Amino acid sequence: MQWLFFILFVLVLFFIYISIRRQWLPPMITAAGGVFASIVLMILFSFAQQNMPIQAVIVGSLMGAVFSIATLVIALFFQRNEQRAIQSQD
């Protein structure tokens, strides 16, 4: 069961990246939903590994937030660089 949560977590990170790069949704909506989903999935992943509840919540929250924020930063960096390149060509 833990692998299902991990695969869903990876898919959420992929969706965050693609949503920012392709501008499917406003960045704030993508960020809020993505960070929330990542945190929930990492908490569930930690519970599936039979960790203590407090440990699952703390570690899941930290890991979910860190990975999703890192994904957001990377996606925004590349999107803004791409926009600058397009503007400089005009």
N, C-alpha and C positions, 0 to 999 in steps of 0.2 A: 504494500500500500504506500510505503514511503516514496517509492520511485514514481508513482503517479503524481504525488504532490510536487516532487522535484521537476518532473517533465512539465507540469502545468506552470511552475515557477519560471522555467526557461522560456516557455511560450509567452508568458506575460512580459518578460524582459524583451523578447523579440518584438512583441506588439508595441511596446513602449518605443523602441528604437525606430521601427518602421513608421509608426504613427507620427512621430516627430519629424522624421526625414521627409515623408510624403505629405505632411500637413493634413492628415485625415481629420484630426480634431484639434481644437485649440490646445496649446502646450500646457496650460494650467489644468485642463480637464484630463489630459493624458497623464500628467504628473500625479494628480490627486488619485485618480483611479488606479494607476499603475503601482504607486507606492503602497496604497492600501491593499491591493490584491497581493503584492509581493510579501508584505508583512504577514497577512493571513496565511498564505501558502507556506511560508517558512515556519510559522508557528505550528501549523498542522504537520509539516514534515518533521519537526522536532518532537511533537507528540507521538508520531508514528514510530519514532526511534525509541520510544518508551522513556523519554527524559522526564524529570520531575516537572510539574506544572510551572513553577516559577522560573526554572531554567529554560523551559520551552518558550515561555513568553518573552523573556529577556533576550535570549540568543536569537529567536525567530524575529523579534522586532528589529534588533540591530542588523542582522544579516539581510533581512528583507529591505530595510531602508537603505543600507549602504550600497547594495547591488543595484537597486532601482535608481537611486540618485546618481550613481556612477554612469549608468546607462543613459539617463537623461542628459547629463553633462556632455557625454561623448556625442550623442545625437545632436544636441544643440550646437556644439562646436563645429561639427561637420556641416550642418545645415547653414550656419552663418557664414562659414568659409565659402561654401558653394554660392550663396547669395552675393557675397562680395566679388567673387570671380565673375559672376554674370553681370553685375553692375559695372565692373571695370572694363568689360568688353563693349559696353554701350557707348 
